[in-house]
């Protein structure tokens, strides 16, 4: 039995690796990071998840793909069962309450509500829901309950407009944020900011939130995950109506990390809230790691509404901006460490080689501060090279990833990534798939078998056929050859 379980674990690990390769890190982490293998026996695979919502989502969207991957590992697999781990936990017995400290009884939730939402929340969500229900039992008004539920995420006092360093790559985003924070007429709504990690989205959003809140207006700053949790908790506590009404009375709603907003019901409620606030001339700011059109997990109506405002991208900082960021951060560090000095050549070196984001620049400077203060040694270029060696970006050209190729080809040919990985054989799918395989062969160091695995677990001979086919067509089709060069430039940009 132990050998069989070990074999099942190995199969599951390989299935997860293929899922991560096909779906990308973000989608895999959202839906499969908390899926565990419970049993693999007699052709049945039993997996467990922490919430009923996650179970329903995987069954609706990924059950067929899971079955295909498991059959690739074990021919005898004919059934996949998903269970909710929370349903198997023993019920906790309440601790005795000292006489005189027992509070009034809470109203009993309806069985239908419990059945509908049991397993939909994780432990934190259930605790929040119980706190809300307890508040209801004490006779608090619904406004007090929703005020507790809508407690926004904490703002970092360091994130202000004064500490934000402006450059060509973020100038438009900064101007739009200042316009919103000024409190004038709502001219673009929603304001949608998108950028990779560490380029200043959260800094700008919190700077706006702090300034608007200081003026006395109602502000709610949440991450997308916090919005989901609070909405589900309100449903569990049967205070969803008050939750919605309170949401729609605020002056400024800020939602960060929009790419993590999942669930049809939650997205519908967010869209309703968005419409109500915009129609009521209330400001909304949303941030994500990519443009609205690229958020494949969002409902079409949500993507359309987000695209209808001002969409502003923040690009990677150029050398001049990186140098200014470092100079500003050195000045701030000197308030705490008056003797801290970084020679200009060292600042130039760091600005040249730590080129990915402002967050990495701050991390680099923090290392220099720590080394200087702990060793009492002056900052030199040799010391900086040694201390920052893992942060220094290689001077080689950016390495293209297969995920990048799949994303660019999907967008260019108006197909989905799922289409590229599917078994569909229509011409509108086959040609983009072959082009993506060809680009993966000529632009990445990946082997043919690995490329095949990343394209729906295909055989290496299929990839080889696709590469030769596109090479042959490109030699006789000038238009296709130009199209391939365009795709290569897009991927190298």
NORTAJO-V512164 format. One record per backbone hydrogen bond with DSSP energy under -0.5 kcal/mol. CO is the residue of the C=O (numbers start at 0). NH is the residue of the N-H. E is the energy in kcal/mol with one decimal. If there is no record, write none. Layout:
# NORTAJO-V512164
CO_NH_E / CO_NH_E
This chain:
# NORTAJO-V512164
0_4_-2.1 / 1_5_-2.3 / 2_6_-2.3 / 3_7_-2.5 / 4_8_-2.3 / 5_9_-2.1 / 6_10_-2.4 / 7_11_-2.6 / 8_12_-2.5 / 9_13_-1.9 / 10_14_-2.4 / 11_15_-2.6 / 12_16_-1.9 / 13_17_-2.1 / 14_18_-2.3 / 15_19_-2.7 / 16_20_-2.1 / 17_21_-2.3 / 18_22_-3.0 / 19_23_-2.0 / 23_27_-2.2 / 24_28_-2.7 / 25_29_-1.9 / 26_30_-1.9 / 27_31_-3.1 / 27_32_-0.9 / 31_34_-1.4 / 35_37_-0.6 / 35_47_-2.7 / 38_45_-3.3 / 40_43_-2.0 / 42_77_-2.9 / 42_78_-1.4 / 43_40_-2.3 / 43_45_-0.5 / 44_46_-0.6 / 44_80_-3.2 / 45_37_-2.9 / 45_38_-1.7 / 46_82_-2.3 / 47_35_-2.4 / 48_84_-3.3 / 50_54_-1.7 / 51_55_-2.7 / 52_56_-2.3 / 53_57_-2.3 / 54_58_-2.4 / 55_59_-2.0 / 56_60_-2.4 / 57_61_-2.5 / 57_62_-0.8 / 61_65_-2.7 / 62_66_-2.3 / 63_67_-2.2 / 64_68_-2.3 / 65_69_-2.6 / 66_70_-2.6 / 67_71_-1.5 / 68_72_-1.0 / 69_72_-0.7 / 69_73_-3.4 / 73_76_-1.4 / 78_44_-2.6 / 80_46_-3.2 / 82_48_-2.5 / 82_84_-0.6 / 83_86_-1.0 / 84_87_-1.8 / 85_88_-0.9 / 97_100_-2.1 / 109_113_-2.0 / 110_114_-2.8 / 111_115_-2.1 / 112_116_-2.0 / 113_117_-1.7 / 116_119_-2.4 / 116_120_-0.6 / 118_51_-3.1 / 118_52_-0.7 / 121_125_-2.5 / 122_126_-2.3 / 123_127_-2.3 / 124_128_-2.5 / 125_129_-2.7 / 126_130_-2.1 / 127_131_-2.1 / 128_132_-2.6 / 129_133_-2.5 / 130_134_-2.0 / 131_135_-2.2 / 132_136_-2.2 / 133_137_-1.4 / 134_139_-1.9 / 135_138_-1.6 / 140_143_-0.7 / 140_144_-1.7 / 141_145_-2.6 / 142_146_-1.8 / 143_147_-1.7 / 144_148_-2.4 / 145_149_-2.7 / 147_150_-1.4 / 154_156_-0.6 / 155_158_-2.0 / 157_159_-1.4 / 160_163_-0.7 / 162_164_-0.5 / 163_165_-0.5 / 166_169_-0.8 / 166_170_-1.1 / 168_314_-1.5 / 169_173_-2.3 / 170_174_-2.3 / 171_175_-2.4 / 172_176_-2.2 / 173_177_-2.4 / 174_178_-2.0 / 175_179_-2.1 / 176_180_-2.4 / 177_181_-1.5 / 178_183_-0.7 / 179_182_-1.2 / 184_186_-0.8 / 189_191_-0.6 / 189_309_-1.8 / 190_192_-0.6 / 190_285_-2.7 / 191_311_-3.1 / 192_287_-1.9 / 193_313_-2.3 / 195_198_-1.1 / 197_357_-1.3 / 197_358_-1.3 / 199_203_-2.3 / 200_204_-2.4 / 201_205_-2.6 / 202_206_-2.0 / 203_207_-2.3 / 204_208_-2.5 / 205_209_-2.6 / 206_210_-2.0 / 207_211_-2.7 / 208_212_-2.5 / 209_213_-1.9 / 210_214_-0.8 / 211_214_-0.6 / 211_216_-1.4 / 212_215_-1.7 / 217_250_-1.4 / 217_251_-1.6 / 219_221_-0.5 / 219_253_-2.9 / 220_152_-2.7 / 221_255_-2.6 / 222_226_-2.2 / 223_227_-2.1 / 224_228_-2.6 / 225_229_-2.6 / 226_230_-2.2 / 227_231_-2.5 / 228_232_-2.4 / 229_233_-2.1 / 230_234_-2.0 / 231_235_-2.5 / 232_236_-2.0 / 233_238_-3.0 / 234_237_-1.3 / 238_242_-2.2 / 239_243_-2.6 / 240_244_-2.5 / 241_245_-2.5 / 242_246_-2.2 / 243_247_-1.7 / 245_248_-1.5 / 246_249_-1.1 / 250_282_-1.8 / 251_219_-2.5 / 252_284_-2.7 / 253_221_-2.8 / 253_255_-0.5 / 254_286_-2.2 / 255_223_-2.4 / 256_259_-2.0 / 257_260_-1.9 / 259_261_-0.9 / 262_266_-2.5 / 263_267_-2.3 / 264_268_-2.2 / 265_269_-2.4 / 266_270_-2.5 / 267_271_-2.4 / 268_272_-2.6 / 269_273_-2.9 / 270_274_-2.6 / 271_275_-2.5 / 272_276_-2.6 / 273_277_-2.5 / 274_278_-2.9 / 275_279_-1.3 / 276_281_-3.4 / 277_280_-1.8 / 282_252_-2.1 / 283_189_-0.6 / 283_190_-2.5 / 284_254_-2.4 / 285_192_-2.9 / 286_257_-2.8 / 287_194_-1.6 / 290_293_-1.6 / 291_294_-1.7 / 293_295_-1.6 / 294_297_-1.6 / 298_302_-2.3 / 299_303_-2.5 / 300_304_-2.2 / 301_305_-2.4 / 302_306_-2.1 / 303_307_-0.8 / 304_307_-0.5 / 305_308_-1.0 / 308_310_-0.7 / 309_191_-3.2 / 309_311_-0.6 / 311_193_-2.1 / 312_314_-0.5 / 317_321_-2.5 / 318_322_-2.6 / 319_323_-2.1 / 320_324_-2.6 / 321_325_-2.1 / 322_326_-2.3 / 323_327_-2.5 / 324_328_-2.5 / 325_329_-2.4 / 326_330_-1.9 / 327_331_-1.8 / 328_332_-2.4 / 329_333_-2.0 / 330_334_-0.5 / 331_334_-1.1 / 331_335_-0.6 / 332_335_-1.0 / 332_336_-2.4 / 336_339_-2.3 / 340_378_-0.5 / 342_345_-0.6 / 342_346_-2.0 / 343_347_-2.7 / 344_348_-2.2 / 345_349_-2.6 / 346_350_-2.7 / 347_351_-1.9 / 348_352_-1.9 / 349_353_-2.9 / 352_354_-1.1 / 352_392_-2.6 / 356_360_-1.5 / 357_361_-2.2 / 358_362_-2.2 / 359_363_-2.4 / 360_364_-2.4 / 361_365_-2.5 / 362_366_-1.7 / 363_367_-1.8 / 364_368_-2.5 / 365_369_-2.5 / 366_370_-2.7 / 367_371_-2.5 / 368_372_-2.7 / 369_373_-2.5 / 370_374_-1.9 / 370_376_-0.5 / 371_375_-1.5 / 377_379_-0.6 / 379_383_-2.3 / 380_384_-2.7 / 381_385_-1.9 / 382_386_-2.7 / 383_387_-2.4 / 385_388_-0.7 / 387_390_-1.5 / 387_391_-1.5 / 397_399_-0.5 / 400_404_-1.8 / 401_405_-2.6 / 402_406_-2.1 / 403_407_-2.7 / 404_408_-2.7 / 405_409_-2.1 / 406_410_-2.1 / 407_411_-2.5 / 408_412_-2.3 / 409_413_-0.5 / 409_414_-2.3 / 410_413_-0.6 / 415_419_-1.5 / 416_420_-1.7 / 417_421_-0.9 / 418_421_-0.6 / 425_428_-1.5 / 425_429_-3.0 / 426_430_-1.8 / 428_432_-2.1 / 429_433_-2.6 / 430_434_-2.5 / 431_435_-2.6 / 432_436_-2.2 / 433_437_-2.5 / 434_438_-2.7 / 435_439_-2.2 / 436_440_-1.8 / 437_441_-2.2 / 438_442_-2.2 / 439_443_-1.0 / 442_399_-0.5 / 446_450_-2.6 / 447_451_-2.5 / 448_452_-2.1 / 449_453_-1.9 / 450_454_-0.8 / 451_454_-0.8 / 451_457_-3.0 / 452_455_-0.5 / 452_456_-1.2 / 458_461_-0.9 / 458_462_-1.2 / 459_463_-2.4 / 460_464_-2.3 / 461_465_-2.1 / 462_466_-2.5 / 463_467_-2.4 / 464_468_-2.4 / 465_469_-2.4 / 466_470_-2.3 / 467_471_-2.3 / 468_472_-2.5 / 469_473_-2.6 / 470_474_-1.4 / 471_475_-0.9 / 472_475_-0.6 / 472_476_-1.3 / 475_477_-0.6 / 476_480_-2.1 / 477_481_-2.3 / 478_482_-2.0 / 479_483_-2.4 / 480_484_-1.9 / 481_485_-2.2 / 482_486_-2.2 / 483_487_-2.2 / 484_488_-2.3 / 485_489_-2.3 / 486_490_-2.0 / 487_491_-1.9 / 488_492_-1.2
